Amino acid sequence: MQEQEQYAVPAPRNVEGIQKSYKSDAQRMRAKNAQARLAAKQRAERDQRQRDAIAQIPEEHRI
């Protein structure tokens, strides 16, 4: 019996499970990065609108 166990074929790796896990992790990372880029873009647009609004205020009325 020991010889048979020694030459037994190893159990196949769970390739499908590994690929599925990798894909879901990659999708989550891409989604997180996309949300971060969108938030940064929105912050930049808001800051630009505020700068434009401040620029329209006459110098003598600025604090």
Backbone as CSV, one residue per row, in Angstrom:
resi,resn,N_x,N_y,N_z,CA_x,CA_y,CA_z,C_x,C_y,C_z
1,MET,0.804,-1.194,0.000,0.000,0.000,0.000,0.850,1.263,0.000
2,GLN,1.937,1.247,0.701,2.746,2.452,0.775,3.320,2.816,-0.592
3,GLU,3.683,1.812,-1.384,4.206,2.100,-2.716,3.128,2.724,-3.590
4,GLN,1.913,2.243,-3.451,0.822,2.814,-4.237,0.582,4.272,-3.844
5,GLU,0.645,4.574,-2.563,0.447,5.948,-2.106,1.594,6.840,-2.570
6,GLN,2.787,6.269,-2.631,3.957,7.041,-3.037,3.832,7.498,-4.489
7,TYR,3.281,6.653,-5.337,3.186,6.979,-6.755,1.794,7.475,-7.158
8,ALA,0.993,7.796,-6.207,-0.361,8.265,-6.507,-0.295,9.639,-7.175
9,VAL,-1.233,9.867,-8.048,-1.309,11.158,-8.739,-1.815,12.197,-7.744
10,PRO,-1.117,13.317,-7.637,-1.574,14.339,-6.687,-2.925,14.915,-7.120
11,ALA,-3.676,15.356,-6.165,-4.988,15.936,-6.466,-4.791,17.207,-7.296
12,PRO,-5.613,17.381,-8.316,-5.457,18.580,-9.150,-5.786,19.832,-8.345
13,ARG,-5.100,20.899,-8.710,-5.381,22.170,-8.040,-6.751,22.660,-8.467
14,ASN,-7.340,23.426,-7.640,-8.658,23.980,-7.932,-8.469,25.209,-8.826
15,VAL,-8.161,24.957,-10.096,-7.841,26.031,-11.031,-9.031,26.960,-11.223
16,GLU,-10.210,26.397,-11.364,-11.394,27.235,-11.577,-11.643,28.142,-10.378
17,GLY,-11.500,27.591,-9.196,-11.700,28.387,-7.985,-10.671,29.491,-7.864
18,ILE,-9.422,29.168,-8.204,-8.350,30.163,-8.136,-8.608,31.278,-9.145
19,GLN,-8.976,30.915,-10.380,-9.238,31.925,-11.401,-10.430,32.793,-11.025
20,LYS,-11.471,32.177,-10.496,-12.662,32.938,-10.108,-12.313,33.924,-8.996
21,SER,-11.540,33.458,-8.033,-11.132,34.323,-6.927,-10.284,35.477,-7.444
22,TYR,-9.341,35.181,-8.347,-8.474,36.219,-8.907,-9.296,37.242,-9.676
23,LYS,-10.250,36.754,-10.485,-11.067,37.666,-11.285,-11.896,38.574,-10.395
24,SER,-12.486,38.009,-9.351,-13.318,38.842,-8.478,-12.453,39.853,-7.730
25,ASP,-11.243,39.452,-7.319,-10.336,40.389,-6.659,-9.933,41.499,-7.618
26,ALA,-9.617,41.136,-8.849,-9.214,42.128,-9.843,-10.366,43.083,-10.142
27,GLN,-11.572,42.554,-10.245,-12.732,43.416,-10.500,-12.948,44.376,-9.343
28,ARG,-12.797,43.886,-8.119,-12.966,44.763,-6.953,-11.919,45.867,-6.954
29,MET,-10.667,45.520,-7.284,-9.607,46.529,-7.310,-9.873,47.568,-8.390
30,ARG,-10.305,47.115,-9.579,-10.608,48.065,-10.654,-11.765,48.976,-10.273
31,ALA,-12.778,48.425,-9.631,-13.924,49.236,-9.209,-13.498,50.266,-8.161
32,LYS,-12.653,49.840,-7.240,-12.182,50.759,-6.199,-11.349,51.880,-6.815
33,ASN,-10.488,51.535,-7.767,-9.678,52.548,-8.441,-10.546,53.498,-9.247
34,ALA,-11.573,52.976,-9.896,-12.472,53.825,-10.678,-13.211,54.792,-9.760
35,GLN,-13.655,54.326,-8.603,-14.334,55.207,-7.654,-13.388,56.292,-7.156
36,ALA,-12.137,55.932,-6.898,-11.157,56.912,-6.429,-10.890,57.961,-7.506
37,ARG,-10.759,57.517,-8.768,-10.546,58.476,-9.863,-11.736,59.410,-10.012
38,LEU,-12.943,58.862,-9.926,-14.154,59.669,-10.047,-14.237,60.687,-8.909
39,ALA,-13.939,60.268,-7.693,-13.976,61.180,-6.549,-12.941,62.290,-6.714
40,ALA,-11.748,61.953,-7.194,-10.710,62.960,-7.412,-11.140,63.953,-8.489
41,LYS,-11.757,63.456,-9.544,-12.236,64.335,-10.616,-13.313,65.277,-10.098
42,GLN,-14.245,64.750,-9.296,-15.306,65.585,-8.734,-14.738,66.643,-7.795
43,ARG,-13.737,66.274,-6.978,-13.102,67.253,-6.089,-12.429,68.349,-6.894
44,ALA,-11.730,67.964,-7.959,-11.042,68.948,-8.792,-12.040,69.893,-9.455
45,GLU,-13.145,69.355,-9.947,-14.165,70.203,-10.572,-14.785,71.154,-9.550
46,ARG,-15.063,70.663,-8.349,-15.637,71.512,-7.299,-14.661,72.619,-6.911
47,ASP,-13.382,72.265,-6.760,-12.377,73.266,-6.422,-12.269,74.326,-7.509
48,GLN,-12.329,73.897,-8.762,-12.246,74.852,-9.868,-13.451,75.793,-9.860
49,ARG,-14.642,75.265,-9.603,-15.837,76.123,-9.521,-15.690,77.138,-8.392
50,GLN,-15.143,76.715,-7.257,-14.948,77.637,-6.133,-13.933,78.715,-6.492
51,ARG,-12.836,78.330,-7.159,-11.836,79.322,-7.567,-12.430,80.317,-8.556
52,ASP,-13.248,79.825,-9.490,-13.895,80.709,-10.459,-14.844,81.680,-9.761
53,ALA,-15.600,81.185,-8.782,-16.527,82.045,-8.048,-15.771,83.107,-7.258
54,ILE,-14.656,82.724,-6.655,-13.850,83.680,-5.892,-13.247,84.720,-6.824
55,ALA,-12.839,84.307,-8.011,-12.229,85.236,-8.966,-13.233,86.291,-9.428
56,GLN,-14.514,85.981,-9.406,-15.528,86.942,-9.839,-15.812,88.000,-8.772
57,ILE,-15.426,87.749,-7.529,-15.648,88.722,-6.457,-14.622,89.842,-6.619
58,PRO,-15.051,91.091,-6.607,-14.091,92.202,-6.732,-13.071,92.180,-5.589
59,GLU,-11.876,92.664,-5.867,-10.781,92.648,-4.891,-11.166,93.348,-3.593
60,GLU,-11.855,94.474,-3.680,-12.156,95.242,-2.464,-13.180,94.539,-1.570
61,HIS,-13.916,93.572,-2.102,-14.909,92.865,-1.303,-14.398,91.535,-0.748
62,ARG,-13.211,91.156,-1.133,-12.656,89.892,-0.629,-12.136,90.081,0.785
63,ILE,-12.218,89.024,1.557,-11.734,89.088,2.950,-10.261,88.754,2.979
